[in-house]
Amino acid sequence: MKKIMILSSTYTGHGHASIAQALTEQLDAYEDVRYKVVDGFALIGKAGIRMSKLYGPITRNARELWKRGFALINQYPATLRESMAAMIHDKFLKALASFTPDLILTVHPFFNGSVLDILETYNLNIPVYALQADIINIHSAWCDTRAALTLCPTREAYDCSIRHGMPPEKLKICGFPTRAQFCDAARAADTPIYQGDRPVNCLLMSGGEGSGNLLAYSGALLQQVNCRLEIVCGRNKKLQEILGRELAHASDRITIHGFVENVHEIMLRSDLLIARGSPNTLMEAVVLGLPLIITGSLPGQEADNPAMMVAHNLGVICGSPESLPAVVNTLMDRDGKRLKEIRAAQREYRNLDNAKNIAALLYEAAVSTERELPSKRMIFLPPRLIARRSKR
């Protein structure tokens, strides 16, 4: 029986959990595989979970702070790695003892080098694969040459990893893994493209944490575009309440959702998706052939996502709520010519088997092996500190 441990995160947005789910859905097809998804922040303890839950409030209300934090730890990845290794050390060893994986996959950068540090400390020969959760702005924490293989979802992610010093033989472009509900819906549904004979169905999304100026964007749409509007607020219940109150005058034209599990169904009945540049949301829309209007991005990790979408003709950028009606109308001009071009480019770009192919790669890489785990735990010291001591 092959055993694969996936280190993910539950509360830092919904992207890492979505990637883990996309892979485990495909690993279920293998009768001789067991997998375990572990929230890396839970390995720290209650403080780690509380720390991960700060992601939503910070990205909604302190974007400049997030930008500076991203840049700082991008500059000093060793400090991040060693700090995280010390914090997860005890519970990670317990997780290893209870599950004894043949392969570890990290889908969050904080648990990439930190896990490798711990394995190196105990001389544990368990291969570690890293699957990058971003599509172009790759954090240096993703790039550790000790990983057996680092999986890059795009050519742009691959190129960025090379710039971080990763050797090409340690990298593989794998495509972005998307959950089965989206891929299955894309195979089953051939939704007709908008023909201009009815109000345009717009979907406005803010990501799993409910960030973004949804009130201003929705107001501009409802005032100047002949549309029906669905809004997904994610986990931001306060935002959902505000929108319900402020947009009550247009209740016959709008539907407001909180966090939903069936977002693929809402996407399928939409002509346009208006969203910030979250990689999971963008790629899910591409899989479903849903033209994108990108309203911005989270500083740092998503900074170049909008430009990347435009470069592949997968969507267009809207710089402000005031300009949104003009952007929508441009897409609808000449019987939706630009809309059709974007949809055609999305179908050319997408690969509905990315998650399946990655799961197959993990299956082949996981070799069932008897491993002797450490009989006692030592006080964790970073490998580079151990190396310095040994030279004395």
C-alpha atoms as a printed R data frame, in Angstrom:
    type eleno elety resid chain resno       x      y       z
1   ATOM     1    CA   MET     A     1   0.000  0.000   0.000
2   ATOM     2    CA   LYS     A     2   1.417  3.377  -1.036
3   ATOM     3    CA   LYS     A     3   0.957  6.247   1.390
4   ATOM     4    CA   ILE     A     4   0.985  9.927   0.445
5   ATOM     5    CA   MET     A     5   0.838 12.818   2.915
6   ATOM     6    CA   ILE     A     6  -0.385 16.178   1.578
7   ATOM     7    CA   LEU     A     7   0.515 19.267   3.616
8   ATOM     8    CA   SER     A     8  -2.054 21.956   2.924
9   ATOM     9    CA   SER     A     9  -3.867 24.831   4.653
10  ATOM    10    CA   THR     A    10  -7.541 25.207   5.476
11  ATOM    11    CA   TYR     A    11  -7.959 28.875   6.322
12  ATOM    12    CA   THR     A    12  -5.492 30.833   4.155
13  ATOM    13    CA   GLY     A    13  -8.049 31.428   1.444
14  ATOM    14    CA   HIS     A    14  -9.614 28.384  -0.185
15  ATOM    15    CA   GLY     A    15  -6.995 27.751  -2.867
16  ATOM    16    CA   HIS     A    16  -4.682 25.344  -1.054
17  ATOM    17    CA   ALA     A    17  -7.606 23.223   0.143
18  ATOM    18    CA   SER     A    18  -9.046 23.198  -3.383
19  ATOM    19    CA   ILE     A    19  -5.780 21.928  -4.833
20  ATOM    20    CA   ALA     A    20  -5.560 19.196  -2.203
21  ATOM    21    CA   GLN     A    21  -9.142 18.179  -2.952
22  ATOM    22    CA   ALA     A    22  -8.506 18.106  -6.707
23  ATOM    23    CA   LEU     A    23  -5.657 15.655  -6.147
24  ATOM    24    CA   THR     A    24  -7.314 13.415  -3.575
25  ATOM    25    CA   GLU     A    25 -10.332 13.038  -5.885
26  ATOM    26    CA   GLN     A    26  -7.976 11.530  -8.437
27  ATOM    27    CA   LEU     A    27  -5.974  9.480  -5.938
28  ATOM    28    CA   ASP     A    28  -9.240  7.795  -4.955
29  ATOM    29    CA   ALA     A    29  -9.036  5.928  -8.264
30  ATOM    30    CA   TYR     A    30  -6.040  3.929  -7.010
31  ATOM    31    CA   GLU     A    31  -6.925  0.955  -4.845
32  ATOM    32    CA   ASP     A    32  -3.408  0.637  -3.420
33  ATOM    33    CA   VAL     A    33  -3.049  4.249  -2.245
34  ATOM    34    CA   ARG     A    34  -3.804  5.789   1.118
35  ATOM    35    CA   TYR     A    35  -3.503  9.520   1.552
36  ATOM    36    CA   LYS     A    36  -3.727 11.927   4.439
37  ATOM    37    CA   VAL     A    37  -4.291 15.670   4.103
38  ATOM    38    CA   VAL     A    38  -2.701 17.586   6.988
39  ATOM    39    CA   ASP     A    39  -3.267 21.259   7.738
40  ATOM    40    CA   GLY     A    40   0.281 22.476   8.257
41  ATOM    41    CA   PHE     A    41  -0.839 25.267  10.563
42  ATOM    42    CA   ALA     A    42  -2.574 22.720  12.791
43  ATOM    43    CA   LEU     A    43   0.857 21.157  13.344
44  ATOM    44    CA   ILE     A    44   1.772 24.333  15.210
45  ATOM    45    CA   GLY     A    45  -1.278 23.988  17.429
46  ATOM    46    CA   LYS     A    46  -4.122 26.335  18.260
47  ATOM    47    CA   ALA     A    47  -1.861 29.341  17.766
48  ATOM    48    CA   GLY     A    48  -1.120 28.148  14.229
49  ATOM    49    CA   ILE     A    49  -4.800 27.895  13.358
50  ATOM    50    CA   ARG     A    50  -5.399 31.370  14.778
51  ATOM    51    CA   MET     A    51  -2.464 32.639  12.722
52  ATOM    52    CA   SER     A    52  -3.819 31.127   9.505
53  ATOM    53    CA   LYS     A    53  -7.256 32.643  10.146
54  ATOM    54    CA   LEU     A    54  -5.661 36.108  10.074
55  ATOM    55    CA   TYR     A    55  -5.212 35.691   6.314
56  ATOM    56    CA   GLY     A    56  -8.767 36.818   5.566
57  ATOM    57    CA   PRO     A    57  -8.843 39.984   7.711
58  ATOM    58    CA   ILE     A    58  -5.349 41.024   6.580
59  ATOM    59    CA   THR     A    59  -5.981 40.551   2.859
60  ATOM    60    CA   ARG     A    60  -9.299 42.375   3.148
61  ATOM    61    CA   ASN     A    61  -8.254 45.269   5.352
62  ATOM    62    CA   ALA     A    62  -4.459 45.597   5.309
63  ATOM    63    CA   ARG     A    63  -3.313 44.867   1.781
64  ATOM    64    CA   GLU     A    64  -0.180 47.016   2.101
65  ATOM    65    CA   LEU     A    65   0.821 45.070   5.208
66  ATOM    66    CA   TRP     A    66   0.344 41.837   3.267
67  ATOM    67    CA   LYS     A    67   2.475 43.169   0.409
68  ATOM    68    CA   ARG     A    68   5.323 44.093   2.752
69  ATOM    69    CA   GLY     A    69   5.131 40.795   4.581
70  ATOM    70    CA   PHE     A    70   5.239 38.849   1.317
71  ATOM    71    CA   ALA     A    71   8.283 40.805   0.165
72  ATOM    72    CA   LEU     A    72  10.064 40.412   3.503
73  ATOM    73    CA   ILE     A    73   9.771 36.642   3.777
74  ATOM    74    CA   ASN     A    74  10.500 36.338   0.056
75  ATOM    75    CA   GLN     A    75  13.834 38.014   0.803
76  ATOM    76    CA   TYR     A    76  14.616 35.828   3.824
77  ATOM    77    CA   PRO     A    77  13.222 32.344   3.080
78  ATOM    78    CA   ALA     A    78  15.702 30.598   5.391
79  ATOM    79    CA   THR     A    79  14.367 32.482   8.405
80  ATOM    80    CA   LEU     A    80  10.803 31.498   7.514
81  ATOM    81    CA   ARG     A    81  11.812 27.895   6.892
82  ATOM    82    CA   GLU     A    82  13.662 27.470  10.175
83  ATOM    83    CA   SER     A    83  10.983 29.216  12.231
84  ATOM    84    CA   MET     A    84   8.218 27.068  10.771
85  ATOM    85    CA   ALA     A    85  10.295 23.903  11.214
86  ATOM    86    CA   ALA     A    86  10.758 24.644  14.907
87  ATOM    87    CA   MET     A    87   7.036 25.308  15.371
88  ATOM    88    CA   ILE     A    88   5.734 22.221  13.548
89  ATOM    89    CA   HIS     A    89   8.516 19.885  14.692
90  ATOM    90    CA   ASP     A    90   6.787 17.903  17.449
91  ATOM    91    CA   LYS     A    91   3.385 17.416  15.824
92  ATOM    92    CA   PHE     A    92   4.930 16.715  12.427
93  ATOM    93    CA   LEU     A    93   6.959 13.869  13.892
94  ATOM    94    CA   LYS     A    94   3.772 12.507  15.484
95  ATOM    95    CA   ALA     A    95   2.034 12.709  12.103
96  ATOM    96    CA   LEU     A    96   4.931 10.824  10.509
97  ATOM    97    CA   ALA     A    97   4.798  8.130  13.190
98  ATOM    98    CA   SER     A    98   1.050  7.612  12.796
99  ATOM    99    CA   PHE     A    99   0.993  7.558   8.994
100 ATOM   100    CA   THR     A   100   4.573  6.782   7.793
101 ATOM   101    CA   PRO     A   101   4.220  8.272   4.301
102 ATOM   102    CA   ASP     A   102   6.134  7.079   1.260
103 ATOM   103    CA   LEU     A   103   5.912 10.555  -0.256
104 ATOM   104    CA   ILE     A   104   5.114 14.015   1.098
105 ATOM   105    CA   LEU     A   105   3.495 16.647  -1.106
106 ATOM   106    CA   THR     A   106   3.436 20.277   0.018
107 ATOM   107    CA   VAL     A   107   0.861 22.631  -1.498
108 ATOM   108    CA   HIS     A   108   1.692 25.558   0.796
109 ATOM   109    CA   PRO     A   109   5.138 27.219   0.667
110 ATOM   110    CA   PHE     A   110   5.484 27.567   4.451
111 ATOM   111    CA   PHE     A   111   5.756 23.774   4.816
112 ATOM   112    CA   ASN     A   112   8.147 23.136   1.983
113 ATOM   113    CA   GLY     A   113  11.624 23.915   3.340
114 ATOM   114    CA   SER     A   114  10.492 23.436   6.940
115 ATOM   115    CA   VAL     A   115   9.575 19.803   6.337
116 ATOM   116    CA   LEU     A   116  12.803 19.243   4.431
117 ATOM   117    CA   ASP     A   117  14.751 20.666   7.377
118 ATOM   118    CA   ILE     A   118  13.125 18.239   9.801
119 ATOM   119    CA   LEU     A   119  13.619 15.231   7.533
120 ATOM   120    CA   GLU     A   120  17.272 16.204   7.066
121 ATOM   121    CA   THR     A   121  17.773 16.546  10.816
122 ATOM   122    CA   TYR     A   122  16.647 12.939  11.384
123 ATOM   123    CA   ASN     A   123  18.159 11.547   8.158
124 ATOM   124    CA   LEU     A   124  14.715 10.445   6.971
125 ATOM   125    CA   ASN     A   125  14.743  9.553   3.306
126 ATOM   126    CA   ILE     A   126  11.148 10.448   2.439
127 ATOM   127    CA   PRO     A   127  10.825 12.188  -0.952
128 ATOM   128    CA   VAL     A   128   9.188 15.602  -0.826
129 ATOM   129    CA   TYR     A   129   7.360 17.047  -3.820
130 ATOM   130    CA   ALA     A   130   6.174 20.663  -3.915
131 ATOM   131    CA   LEU     A   131   3.162 21.741  -5.973
132 ATOM   132    CA   GLN     A   132   3.136 25.509  -6.419
133 ATOM   133    CA   ALA     A   133  -0.249 27.098  -5.745
134 ATOM   134    CA   ASP     A   134   0.538 30.315  -7.638
135 ATOM   135    CA   ILE     A   135   0.763 30.788 -11.380
136 ATOM   136    CA   ILE     A   136   3.458 33.415 -11.950
137 ATOM   137    CA   ASN     A   137   4.668 35.277  -8.830
138 ATOM   138    CA   ILE     A   138   6.396 32.329  -7.191
139 ATOM   139    CA   HIS     A   139   7.592 32.938  -3.639
140 ATOM   140    CA   SER     A   140  11.174 31.883  -2.972
141 ATOM   141    CA   ALA     A   141   9.884 29.551  -0.230
142 ATOM   142    CA   TRP     A   142   8.531 27.306  -2.996
143 ATOM   143    CA   CYS     A   143  12.029 26.825  -4.369
144 ATOM   144    CA   ASP     A   144  14.149 24.428  -2.353
145 ATOM   145    CA   THR     A   145  16.647 22.355  -4.294
146 ATOM   146    CA   ARG     A   146  16.381 19.549  -1.710
147 ATOM   147    CA   ALA     A   147  12.839 18.730  -2.886
148 ATOM   148    CA   ALA     A   148  12.732 15.673  -5.133
149 ATOM   149    CA   LEU     A   149  10.591 17.596  -7.628
150 ATOM   150    CA   THR     A   150   8.824 20.948  -7.743
151 ATOM   151    CA   LEU     A   151   5.670 21.014  -9.862
152 ATOM   152    CA   CYS     A   152   4.984 24.292 -11.663
153 ATOM   153    CA   PRO     A   153   1.408 24.954 -12.816
154 ATOM   154    CA   THR     A   154   2.438 27.243 -15.700
155 ATOM   155    CA   ARG     A   155   5.409 28.112 -17.891
156 ATOM   156    CA   GLU     A   156   5.502 31.463 -16.103
157 ATOM   157    CA   ALA     A   157   5.816 29.739 -12.714
158 ATOM   158    CA   TYR     A   158   8.608 27.568 -14.125
159 ATOM   159    CA   ASP     A   159  10.511 30.608 -15.414
160 ATOM   160    CA   CYS     A   160  10.144 32.380 -12.067
161 ATOM   161    CA   SER     A   161  11.441 29.291 -10.256
162 ATOM   162    CA   ILE     A   162  14.488 29.241 -12.529
163 ATOM   163    CA   ARG     A   163  15.145 32.861 -11.568
164 ATOM   164    CA   HIS     A   164  15.040 31.766  -7.919
165 ATOM   165    CA   GLY     A   165  17.917 29.390  -8.673
166 ATOM   166    CA   MET     A   166  16.062 26.110  -9.154
167 ATOM   167    CA   PRO     A   167  17.800 23.654 -11.526
168 ATOM   168    CA   PRO     A   168  15.616 22.703 -14.520
169 ATOM   169    CA   GLU     A   169  15.884 18.988 -13.715
170 ATOM   170    CA   LYS     A   170  14.147 19.611 -10.377
171 ATOM   171    CA   LEU     A   171  11.159 21.309 -12.055
172 ATOM   172    CA   LYS     A   172   8.214 20.030 -14.079
173 ATOM   173    CA   ILE     A   173   5.385 22.016 -15.696
174 ATOM   174    CA   CYS     A   174   2.231 20.153 -14.704
175 ATOM   175    CA   GLY     A   175  -0.709 22.504 -15.337
176 ATOM   176    CA   PHE     A   176  -3.023 23.834 -12.645
177 ATOM   177    CA   PRO     A   177  -5.078 21.098 -10.928
178 ATOM   178    CA   THR     A   178  -8.801 21.854 -10.805
179 ATOM   179    CA   ARG     A   179 -11.446 20.040  -8.790
180 ATOM   180    CA   ALA     A   180 -13.469 17.326 -10.502
181 ATOM   181    CA   GLN     A   181 -16.763 19.233 -10.229
182 ATOM   182    CA   PHE     A   182 -15.393 21.853 -12.636
183 ATOM   183    CA   CYS     A   183 -13.752 19.434 -15.043
184 ATOM   184    CA   ASP     A   184 -16.768 17.126 -15.116
185 ATOM   185    CA   ALA     A   185 -19.083 20.087 -15.699
186 ATOM   186    CA   ALA     A   186 -16.855 21.322 -18.525
187 ATOM   187    CA   ARG     A   187 -17.033 17.922 -20.209
188 ATOM   188    CA   ALA     A   188 -20.788 17.595 -19.779
189 ATOM   189    CA   ALA     A   189 -21.960 21.138 -20.513
190 ATOM   190    CA   ASP     A   190 -21.637 23.071 -23.739
191 ATOM   191    CA   THR     A   191 -23.153 26.334 -22.580
192 ATOM   192    CA   PRO     A   192 -24.303 28.676 -25.354
193 ATOM   193    CA   ILE     A   193 -22.404 31.929 -25.639
194 ATOM   194    CA   TYR     A   194 -24.254 35.192 -25.080
195 ATOM   195    CA   GLN     A   195 -25.989 36.459 -28.245
196 ATOM   196    CA   GLY     A   196 -27.244 39.843 -27.050
197 ATOM   197    CA   ASP     A   197 -30.919 38.835 -26.945
198 ATOM   198    CA   ARG     A   198 -31.343 39.103 -23.159
199 ATOM   199    CA   PRO     A   199 -29.760 40.768 -20.114
200 ATOM   200    CA   VAL     A   200 -26.173 39.591 -19.692
201 ATOM   201    CA   ASN     A   201 -25.692 37.229 -16.749
202 ATOM   202    CA   CYS     A   202 -22.783 38.551 -14.678
203 ATOM   203    CA   LEU     A   203 -21.110 36.759 -11.787
204 ATOM   204    CA   LEU     A   204 -19.197 38.911  -9.311
205 ATOM   205    CA   MET     A   205 -16.848 37.041  -6.973
206 ATOM   206    CA   SER     A   206 -14.460 38.053  -4.238
207 ATOM   207    CA   GLY     A   207 -12.593 34.830  -3.473
208 ATOM   208    CA   GLY     A   208 -13.022 32.508  -0.505
209 ATOM   209    CA   GLU     A   209 -12.229 35.265   2.007
210 ATOM   210    CA   GLY     A   210 -14.612 37.853   0.557
211 ATOM   211    CA   SER     A   211 -12.183 40.621  -0.334
212 ATOM   212    CA   GLY     A   212 -12.663 43.311  -2.949
213 ATOM   213    CA   ASN     A   213 -14.906 46.344  -3.493
214 ATOM   214    CA   LEU     A   214 -18.022 44.394  -4.467
215 ATOM   215    CA   LEU     A   215 -20.499 47.136  -3.594
216 ATOM   216    CA   ALA     A   216 -18.962 49.678  -5.966
217 ATOM   217    CA   TYR     A   217 -18.602 47.158  -8.812
218 ATOM   218    CA   SER     A   218 -22.131 45.819  -8.425
219 ATOM   219    CA   GLY     A   219 -23.575 49.332  -8.236
220 ATOM   220    CA   ALA     A   220 -21.874 50.380 -11.472
221 ATOM   221    CA   LEU     A   221 -23.125 47.269 -13.253
222 ATOM   222    CA   LEU     A   222 -26.719 47.583 -12.101
223 ATOM   223    CA   GLN     A   223 -26.896 51.277 -13.000
224 ATOM   224    CA   GLN     A   224 -25.358 51.147 -16.484
225 ATOM   225    CA   VAL     A   225 -25.574 47.608 -17.868
226 ATOM   226    CA   ASN     A   226 -28.629 45.575 -18.834
227 ATOM   227    CA   CYS     A   227 -27.743 42.632 -16.657
228 ATOM   228    CA   ARG     A   228 -28.690 40.092 -14.070
229 ATOM   229    CA   LEU     A   229 -26.141 39.798 -11.309
230 ATOM   230    CA   GLU     A   230 -25.089 37.048  -8.936
231 ATOM   231    CA   ILE     A   231 -22.601 37.889  -6.191
232 ATOM   232    CA   VAL     A   232 -20.524 35.404  -4.189
233 ATOM   233    CA   CYS     A   233 -19.136 36.942  -0.989
234 ATOM   234    CA   GLY     A   234 -17.183 33.979   0.327
235 ATOM   235    CA   ARG     A   235 -16.755 33.756   4.097
236 ATOM   236    CA   ASN     A   236 -17.261 37.502   4.577
237 ATOM   237    CA   LYS     A   237 -20.706 37.481   6.214
238 ATOM   238    CA   LYS     A   238 -20.528 41.174   7.030
239 ATOM   239    CA   LEU     A   239 -20.036 41.999   3.365
240 ATOM   240    CA   GLN     A   240 -22.993 39.805   2.435
241 ATOM   241    CA   GLU     A   241 -25.196 41.717   4.883
242 ATOM   242    CA   ILE     A   242 -24.037 45.107   3.585
243 ATOM   243    CA   LEU     A   243 -24.692 44.140  -0.027
244 ATOM   244    CA   GLY     A   244 -28.138 42.798   0.813
245 ATOM   245    CA   ARG     A   245 -29.037 46.070   2.494
246 ATOM   246    CA   GLU     A   246 -27.479 48.495   0.002
247 ATOM   247    CA   LEU     A   247 -28.713 46.689  -3.110
248 ATOM   248    CA   ALA     A   248 -32.238 45.960  -1.875
249 ATOM   249    CA   HIS     A   249 -33.639 48.339  -4.500
250 ATOM   250    CA   ALA     A   250 -32.446 45.948  -7.234
251 ATOM   251    CA   SER     A   251 -33.443 42.705  -5.538
252 ATOM   252    CA   ASP     A   252 -35.298 41.514  -8.648
253 ATOM   253    CA   ARG     A   253 -32.023 41.563 -10.619
254 ATOM   254    CA   ILE     A   254 -29.535 40.191  -8.098
255 ATOM   255    CA   THR     A   255 -28.822 37.089  -6.033
256 ATOM   256    CA   ILE     A   256 -26.295 37.315  -3.208
257 ATOM   257    CA   HIS     A   257 -24.499 34.223  -1.898
258 ATOM   258    CA   GLY     A   258 -22.085 33.650   0.963
259 ATOM   259    CA   PHE     A   259 -19.572 30.805   0.793
260 ATOM   260    CA   VAL     A   260 -20.875 28.204  -1.672
261 ATOM   261    CA   GLU     A   261 -19.905 24.658  -2.604
262 ATOM   262    CA   ASN     A   262 -21.620 24.706  -6.018
263 ATOM   263    CA   VAL     A   263 -19.816 27.667  -7.551
264 ATOM   264    CA   HIS     A   264 -19.349 25.672 -10.779
265 ATOM   265    CA   GLU     A   265 -23.129 25.640 -11.267
266 ATOM   266    CA   ILE     A   266 -23.302 29.403 -10.791
267 ATOM   267    CA   MET     A   267 -20.446 29.850 -13.261
268 ATOM   268    CA   LEU     A   268 -22.202 27.683 -15.853
269 ATOM   269    CA   ARG     A   269 -25.248 29.960 -15.911
270 ATOM   270    CA   SER     A   270 -23.099 33.096 -16.211
271 ATOM   271    CA   ASP     A   271 -21.861 34.895 -19.326
272 ATOM   272    CA   LEU     A   272 -19.100 36.813 -17.561
273 ATOM   273    CA   LEU     A   273 -17.062 36.428 -14.394
274 ATOM   274    CA   ILE     A   274 -15.862 39.594 -12.677
275 ATOM   275    CA   ALA     A   275 -13.288 38.713 -10.017
276 ATOM   276    CA   ARG     A   276  -9.943 39.518  -8.500
277 ATOM   277    CA   GLY     A   277  -6.907 37.609  -9.736
278 ATOM   278    CA   SER     A   278  -7.026 34.589  -7.400
279 ATOM   279    CA   PRO     A   279  -5.364 31.709  -9.290
280 ATOM   280    CA   ASN     A   280  -7.958 29.079  -8.366
281 ATOM   281    CA   THR     A   281 -10.876 31.274  -9.406
282 ATOM   282    CA   LEU     A   282  -9.159 32.255 -12.644
283 ATOM   283    CA   MET     A   283  -8.312 28.681 -13.595
284 ATOM   284    CA   GLU     A   284 -11.749 27.365 -12.666
285 ATOM   285    CA   ALA     A   285 -13.282 29.951 -14.989
286 ATOM   286    CA   VAL     A   286 -10.876 28.974 -17.770
287 ATOM   287    CA   VAL     A   287 -11.816 25.310 -17.358
288 ATOM   288    CA   LEU     A   288 -15.505 26.191 -17.731
289 ATOM   289    CA   GLY     A   289 -14.913 28.547 -20.673
290 ATOM   290    CA   LEU     A   290 -16.207 31.560 -18.736
291 ATOM   291    CA   PRO     A   291 -14.752 34.890 -19.981
292 ATOM   292    CA   LEU     A   292 -13.011 36.891 -17.270
293 ATOM   293    CA   ILE     A   293 -12.942 40.508 -16.216
294 ATOM   294    CA   ILE     A   294 -10.169 40.832 -13.631
295 ATOM   295    CA   THR     A   295 -10.569 43.686 -11.166
296 ATOM   296    CA   GLY     A   296  -7.208 43.543  -9.422
297 ATOM   297    CA   SER     A   297  -5.037 41.199  -7.428
298 ATOM   298    CA   LEU     A   298  -3.593 40.567  -4.007
299 ATOM   299    CA   PRO     A   299  -0.197 42.317  -3.791
300 ATOM   300    CA   GLY     A   300   2.787 40.018  -4.003
301 ATOM   301    CA   GLN     A   301   1.595 36.521  -4.818
302 ATOM   302    CA   GLU     A   302  -1.078 37.590  -7.332
303 ATOM   303    CA   ALA     A   303   0.506 40.787  -8.639
304 ATOM   304    CA   ASP     A   304   1.037 39.657 -12.244
305 ATOM   305    CA   ASN     A   305  -1.917 37.258 -12.546
306 ATOM   306    CA   PRO     A   306  -4.134 39.762 -14.424
307 ATOM   307    CA   ALA     A   307  -1.421 40.556 -16.975
308 ATOM   308    CA   MET     A   308  -0.773 36.840 -17.479
309 ATOM   309    CA   MET     A   309  -4.455 36.222 -18.224
310 ATOM   310    CA   VAL     A   310  -4.448 39.033 -20.772
311 ATOM   311    CA   ALA     A   311  -1.235 37.739 -22.381
312 ATOM   312    CA   HIS     A   312  -2.970 34.411 -23.088
313 ATOM   313    CA   ASN     A   313  -6.222 36.161 -24.109
314 ATOM   314    CA   LEU     A   314  -8.078 34.445 -21.271
315 ATOM   315    CA   GLY     A   315  -9.636 37.646 -19.942
316 ATOM   316    CA   VAL     A   316  -9.444 41.415 -19.717
317 ATOM   317    CA   ILE     A   317  -8.546 43.851 -16.939
318 ATOM   318    CA   CYS     A   318 -10.844 46.425 -15.368
319 ATOM   319    CA   GLY     A   319  -9.052 49.111 -13.382
320 ATOM   320    CA   SER     A   320 -11.960 50.596 -11.420
321 ATOM   321    CA   PRO     A   321 -15.693 50.221 -10.717
322 ATOM   322    CA   GLU     A   322 -16.386 53.305 -12.853
323 ATOM   323    CA   SER     A   323 -14.826 51.681 -15.924
324 ATOM   324    CA   LEU     A   324 -16.573 48.329 -15.540
325 ATOM   325    CA   PRO     A   325 -19.690 49.142 -17.629
326 ATOM   326    CA   ALA     A   326 -17.522 50.244 -20.565
327 ATOM   327    CA   VAL     A   327 -15.434 47.057 -20.313
328 ATOM   328    CA   VAL     A   328 -18.567 44.894 -20.320
329 ATOM   329    CA   ASN     A   329 -20.052 46.760 -23.274
330 ATOM   330    CA   THR     A   330 -16.820 46.379 -25.246
331 ATOM   331    CA   LEU     A   331 -16.953 42.629 -24.763
332 ATOM   332    CA   MET     A   332 -20.568 42.608 -25.971
333 ATOM   333    CA   ASP     A   333 -19.992 44.749 -29.067
334 ATOM   334    CA   ARG     A   334 -20.375 43.192 -32.525
335 ATOM   335    CA   ASP     A   335 -22.468 40.286 -31.242
336 ATOM   336    CA   GLY     A   336 -19.968 39.494 -28.504
337 ATOM   337    CA   LYS     A   337 -16.932 39.173 -30.783
338 ATOM   338    CA   ARG     A   338 -14.366 39.629 -27.983
339 ATOM   339    CA   LEU     A   339 -16.368 37.359 -25.713
340 ATOM   340    CA   LYS     A   340 -16.171 34.577 -28.292
341 ATOM   341    CA   GLU     A   341 -12.442 35.136 -28.825
342 ATOM   342    CA   ILE     A   342 -11.737 34.842 -25.107
343 ATOM   343    CA   ARG     A   343 -13.837 31.726 -24.766
344 ATOM   344    CA   ALA     A   344 -12.035 30.090 -27.704
345 ATOM   345    CA   ALA     A   345  -8.646 30.934 -26.170
346 ATOM   346    CA   GLN     A   346  -9.738 29.461 -22.837
347 ATOM   347    CA   ARG     A   347 -10.722 26.181 -24.449
348 ATOM   348    CA   GLU     A   348  -7.385 26.036 -26.229
349 ATOM   349    CA   TYR     A   349  -5.459 26.773 -23.019
350 ATOM   350    CA   ARG     A   350  -7.249 24.494 -20.568
351 ATOM   351    CA   ASN     A   351  -6.458 20.878 -19.789
352 ATOM   352    CA   LEU     A   352  -9.205 19.004 -17.986
353 ATOM   353    CA   ASP     A   353  -6.824 16.213 -16.929
354 ATOM   354    CA   ASN     A   354  -4.245 18.229 -14.982
355 ATOM   355    CA   ALA     A   355  -5.258 16.849 -11.577
356 ATOM   356    CA   LYS     A   356  -5.475 13.309 -12.958
357 ATOM   357    CA   ASN     A   357  -1.997 13.565 -14.492
358 ATOM   358    CA   ILE     A   358  -0.463 14.965 -11.296
359 ATOM   359    CA   ALA     A   359  -2.057 12.187  -9.253
360 ATOM   360    CA   ALA     A   360  -0.568  9.633 -11.650
361 ATOM   361    CA   LEU     A   361   2.849 11.233 -11.233
362 ATOM   362    CA   LEU     A   362   2.549 11.086  -7.430
363 ATOM   363    CA   TYR     A   363   1.404  7.478  -7.602
364 ATOM   364    CA   GLU     A   364   4.465  6.454  -9.613
365 ATOM   365    CA   ALA     A   365   6.809  8.439  -7.333
366 ATOM   366    CA   ALA     A   366   5.493  6.949  -4.087
367 ATOM   367    CA   VAL     A   367   7.377  3.713  -3.493
368 ATOM   368    CA   SER     A   368   6.164  1.660  -0.549
369 ATOM   369    CA   THR     A   369   9.160  1.319   1.763
370 ATOM   370    CA   GLU     A   370   9.716  0.278   5.364
371 ATOM   371    CA   ARG     A   371  11.256  3.256   7.140
372 ATOM   372    CA   GLU     A   372  12.674  3.422  10.631
373 ATOM   373    CA   LEU     A   373  11.449  6.573  12.307
374 ATOM   374    CA   PRO     A   374  13.416  8.226  15.128
375 ATOM   375    CA   SER     A   375  12.915  6.529  18.488
376 ATOM   376    CA   LYS     A   376  13.262  9.811  20.341
377 ATOM   377    CA   ARG     A   377  12.891 13.442  19.499
378 ATOM   378    CA   MET     A   378  15.709 15.860  19.764
379 ATOM   379    CA   ILE     A   379  15.596 19.603  20.212
380 ATOM   380    CA   PHE     A   380  15.262 20.916  16.687
381 ATOM   381    CA   LEU     A   381  18.272 22.733  15.270
382 ATOM   382    CA   PRO     A   382  18.327 24.047  11.687
383 ATOM   383    CA   PRO     A   383  20.557 21.907   9.438
384 ATOM   384    CA   ARG     A   384  22.726 24.890   8.539
385 ATOM   385    CA   LEU     A   385  23.438 25.470  12.263
386 ATOM   386    CA   ILE     A   386  24.335 21.801  12.696
387 ATOM   387    CA   ALA     A   387  26.667 22.097   9.700
388 ATOM   388    CA   ARG     A   388  28.391 25.100  11.241
389 ATOM   389    CA   ARG     A   389  28.927 23.251  14.548
390 ATOM   390    CA   SER     A   390  30.356 20.215  12.802
391 ATOM   391    CA   LYS     A   391  33.021 22.370  11.133
392 ATOM   392    CA   ARG     A   392  34.325 23.644  14.440
